[in-house]
């Protein structure tokens, strides 16, 4: 039977891990969206330059 302090330490560690992973995941998503949007804008400008 594990001690109570071990359980609290483990839960604290897992919540910290989940928080860090969530932050990393959201920043990665934001970067991905930013990259896709910039690609679309560049493509749009390239098409506009060709038609000009």
N, C-alpha and C positions, 0 to 999 in steps of 0.2 A: 504493500500500500504506500503510494508516494505521499510525502509530506505536503501540507497545505501551501507552504511557501513555494515549493517546487511548482505546484499547479498554477499559482498566481504568476510566478515568473514566466512560465511557459505561455500563459494566456497573454501576458503583457508583450512577450516577444512576438507571438503570432499576430496580435493586433498591430504592432509596429511594422511587421513585415507586410501585412495587408495594406497598411496606410502607405508605405513606401512604394509597393507595387502599384497601388492605385494611382499615386502621383506620377510615377514613371509612365504608366499606361496612358493617362490623360495627356501628359506632355507629348508622348509619342503620337497620339491621335491628333493633337493640335498641329504638330510638325507635319504630319502626313496631309492633313487638310490644307495647310499653308502651302505645301509643295505642289499639291494638285491644283490649287487655285492659281498659283504663280505660273504653272505650266499652261493652264487654260488662257490666262491673260496674255502670256507671251505668244501663244498660238493665234489668239484673236488679233493681236497687234501685227503679227507677221502677215495674216490674211489681209488685214486692212492696208498694210503697206503695199502688198502686191496689187490690190485693186486700185490704189490711188494713182 
